[in-house]
């Protein structure tokens, strides 16, 4: 599976596991409405994704980003890097390069 598809799946699974189907759809609608970010564009617009999460979830965005990274690393069959929580975008970019 392509890295981008794994990332989208990791985001989707993390949001639905944490908030449920309905709330995940509300978060996606917020991202699309306020940040012009569709679900399939998340891998190419990581900064907008994190910005939208922070706007919607405040400090909870850090927890969700950590869960996304945990799920992504699990899907890639690797251990999550220790610096992952402090720099989501940098960590995902690094994981993609190594994929």
NUKE-741429 format. One record per residue (C-alpha): residue number from 1; residue in three letters; x, y, z. Coordinates in nm, 2 decimals, padded with zeros to 4 digits. Each point is the difference from the previous one (the first is absolute). Example, Ala and Ser with C-alpha at 12.3 -4.5 7.8 and 13.67 -1.06 7.14 Angstrom:
REM residues 2
+--------+-------+--------+--------+--------+
: tormar : rolum :     xx :     yy :     zz :
+--------+-------+--------+--------+--------+
:      1 :   ala :  01.23 : -00.45 :  00.78 :
:      2 :   ser :  00.14 :  00.34 : -00.07 :
+--------+-------+--------+--------+--------+
REM end
This chain:
REM residues 99
+--------+-------+--------+--------+--------+
: tormar : rolum :     xx :     yy :     zz :
+--------+-------+--------+--------+--------+
:      1 :   unk :  00.00 :  00.00 :  00.00 :
:      2 :   unk :  00.12 :  00.35 : -00.08 :
:      3 :   unk :  00.13 :  00.21 :  00.29 :
:      4 :   unk : -00.27 :  00.27 : -00.07 :
:      5 :   unk : -00.28 : -00.26 :  00.03 :
:      6 :   unk :  00.15 : -00.14 :  00.32 :
:      7 :   unk :  00.01 :  00.35 :  00.15 :
:      8 :   unk : -00.36 :  00.08 : -00.10 :
:      9 :   unk : -00.11 : -00.34 :  00.15 :
:     10 :   unk :  00.20 :  00.08 :  00.32 :
:     11 :   unk : -00.17 :  00.34 :  00.03 :
:     12 :   unk : -00.34 : -00.14 : -00.06 :
:     13 :   unk :  00.04 : -00.30 :  00.24 :
:     14 :   unk :  00.14 :  00.23 :  00.27 :
:     15 :   unk : -00.29 :  00.25 : -00.03 :
:     16 :   unk : -00.27 : -00.26 : -00.01 :
:     17 :   unk :  00.15 : -00.21 :  00.28 :
:     18 :   unk :  00.03 :  00.31 :  00.22 :
:     19 :   unk : -00.32 :  00.19 : -00.08 :
:     20 :   unk : -00.22 : -00.23 : -00.19 :
:     21 :   unk : -00.13 :  00.01 : -00.36 :
:     22 :   unk : -00.22 :  00.30 :  00.03 :
:     23 :   unk :  00.25 :  00.22 :  00.18 :
:     24 :   unk :  00.28 : -00.10 : -00.24 :
:     25 :   unk : -00.23 :  00.12 : -00.29 :
:     26 :   unk : -00.05 :  00.33 :  00.18 :
:     27 :   unk :  00.38 :  00.04 :  00.03 :
:     28 :   unk :  00.04 : -00.07 : -00.37 :
:     29 :   unk : -00.27 :  00.25 : -00.09 :
:     30 :   unk :  00.18 :  00.26 :  00.22 :
:     31 :   unk :  00.33 : -00.06 : -00.17 :
:     32 :   unk : -00.17 :  00.03 : -00.34 :
:     33 :   unk : -00.20 :  00.31 :  00.08 :
:     34 :   unk :  00.26 :  00.20 :  00.20 :
:     35 :   unk :  00.32 : -00.13 : -00.16 :
:     36 :   unk : -00.11 : -00.11 : -00.35 :
:     37 :   unk :  00.15 : -00.34 :  00.09 :
:     38 :   unk : -00.17 : -00.32 : -00.13 :
:     39 :   unk :  00.08 : -00.33 :  00.17 :
:     40 :   unk :  00.20 : -00.13 : -00.30 :
:     41 :   unk :  00.21 :  00.32 :  00.00 :
:     42 :   unk :  00.13 : -00.05 :  00.36 :
:     43 :   unk :  00.33 : -00.17 : -00.10 :
:     44 :   unk :  00.09 :  00.30 : -00.23 :
:     45 :   unk : -00.12 :  00.27 :  00.25 :
:     46 :   unk :  00.12 : -00.12 :  00.34 :
:     47 :   unk :  00.05 :  00.35 :  00.14 :
:     48 :   unk : -00.36 :  00.09 : -00.09 :
:     49 :   unk : -00.12 : -00.33 :  00.16 :
:     50 :   unk :  00.18 :  00.07 :  00.33 :
:     51 :   unk : -00.11 :  00.37 :  00.00 :
:     52 :   unk : -00.37 : -00.11 : -00.06 :
:     53 :   unk :  00.02 : -00.26 :  00.28 :
:     54 :   unk :  00.15 :  00.25 :  00.24 :
:     55 :   unk : -00.27 :  00.25 : -00.09 :
:     56 :   unk : -00.27 : -00.26 :  00.05 :
:     57 :   unk :  00.14 : -00.20 :  00.29 :
:     58 :   unk :  00.23 :  00.25 :  00.17 :
:     59 :   unk :  00.25 : -00.19 :  00.22 :
:     60 :   unk : -00.17 : -00.33 : -00.09 :
:     61 :   unk :  00.16 :  00.02 : -00.35 :
:     62 :   unk :  00.33 : -00.11 :  00.15 :
:     63 :   unk : -00.16 : -00.32 :  00.13 :
:     64 :   unk : -00.17 : -00.07 : -00.33 :
:     65 :   unk :  00.32 :  00.07 : -00.20 :
:     66 :   unk :  00.18 : -00.25 :  00.23 :
:     67 :   unk : -00.26 : -00.26 : -00.06 :
:     68 :   unk :  00.02 :  00.06 : -00.38 :
:     69 :   unk :  00.38 : -00.05 :  00.02 :
:     70 :   unk : -00.04 : -00.31 :  00.22 :
:     71 :   unk : -00.25 : -00.15 : -00.25 :
:     72 :   unk :  00.21 :  00.10 : -00.30 :
:     73 :   unk :  00.32 : -00.16 :  00.15 :
:     74 :   unk : -00.20 : -00.31 :  00.08 :
:     75 :   unk : -00.13 : -00.02 : -00.36 :
:     76 :   unk :  00.36 :  00.04 : -00.12 :
:     77 :   unk :  00.12 : -00.27 :  00.24 :
:     78 :   unk :  00.24 :  00.23 :  00.18 :
:     79 :   unk :  00.04 :  00.15 :  00.34 :
:     80 :   unk : -00.11 :  00.37 :  00.05 :
:     81 :   unk :  00.30 :  00.23 :  00.02 :
:     82 :   unk :  00.05 :  00.18 :  00.33 :
:     83 :   unk :  00.00 :  00.35 : -00.15 :
:     84 :   unk : -00.34 : -00.07 : -00.17 :
:     85 :   unk : -00.22 :  00.19 :  00.25 :
:     86 :   unk :  00.20 :  00.32 : -00.02 :
:     87 :   unk :  00.00 :  00.02 : -00.38 :
:     88 :   unk : -00.28 : -00.18 : -00.18 :
:     89 :   unk :  00.06 :  00.14 : -00.35 :
:     90 :   unk :  00.38 : -00.06 :  00.02 :
:     91 :   unk : -00.05 : -00.35 :  00.13 :
:     92 :   unk : -00.26 : -00.09 : -00.27 :
:     93 :   unk :  00.23 :  00.14 : -00.27 :
:     94 :   unk :  00.29 : -00.20 :  00.14 :
:     95 :   unk : -00.21 : -00.32 :  00.01 :
:     96 :   unk : -00.10 :  00.06 : -00.36 :
:     97 :   unk :  00.36 :  00.04 : -00.12 :
:     98 :   unk :  00.09 : -00.33 :  00.17 :
:     99 :   unk : -00.30 : -00.19 : -00.13 :
+--------+-------+--------+--------+--------+
REM end
